Amino acid sequence: MIRGGAGVIPEAMKLIASDPDDTVRKRVIAGVSRLPDNAGIAPLIALVRTSQNAVVRKEAVNALSQSKDPRAVALLEEILKR
């Protein structure tokens, strides 16, 4: 799990973008999704919208689907309407 609150997001996003191991990427995404105060929602939405890696996008969608945050719900509704 990622510790340190929202301050760890930049480093987490670098790991997701650069680590060649999908297992590491999945674990970091899971950690970001558990940050307090929904701090990980916006970065996960950004991953869904911009990542070229299908595994990253899928994991970010899965993590967002566990949230009741309105931003996550809106993105998932948008995806389903495509």
Secondary structure in CASP SS format (residue, H / E / C, confidence):
PFRMAT SS
TARGET T0000
AUTHOR 0000-0000-0000
METHOD secondary structure of the structure
MODEL  1
M C 1.00
I C 1.00
R C 1.00
G C 1.00
G H 1.00
A H 1.00
G H 1.00
V H 1.00
I H 1.00
P H 1.00
E H 1.00
A H 1.00
M H 1.00
K H 1.00
L H 1.00
I H 1.00
A H 1.00
S H 1.00
D C 1.00
P C 1.00
D C 1.00
D H 1.00
T H 1.00
V H 1.00
R H 1.00
K H 1.00
R H 1.00
V H 1.00
I H 1.00
A H 1.00
G H 1.00
V H 1.00
S H 1.00
R C 1.00
L C 1.00
P H 1.00
D H 1.00
N H 1.00
A C 1.00
G C 1.00
I H 1.00
A H 1.00
P H 1.00
L H 1.00
I H 1.00
A H 1.00
L H 1.00
V H 1.00
R H 1.00
T H 1.00
S C 1.00
Q C 1.00
N C 1.00
A H 1.00
V H 1.00
V H 1.00
R H 1.00
K H 1.00
E H 1.00
A H 1.00
V H 1.00
N H 1.00
A H 1.00
L H 1.00
S H 1.00
Q C 1.00
S C 1.00
K C 1.00
D C 1.00
P H 1.00
R H 1.00
A H 1.00
V H 1.00
A H 1.00
L H 1.00
L H 1.00
E H 1.00
E H 1.00
I H 1.00
L H 1.00
K H 1.00
R C 1.00
END
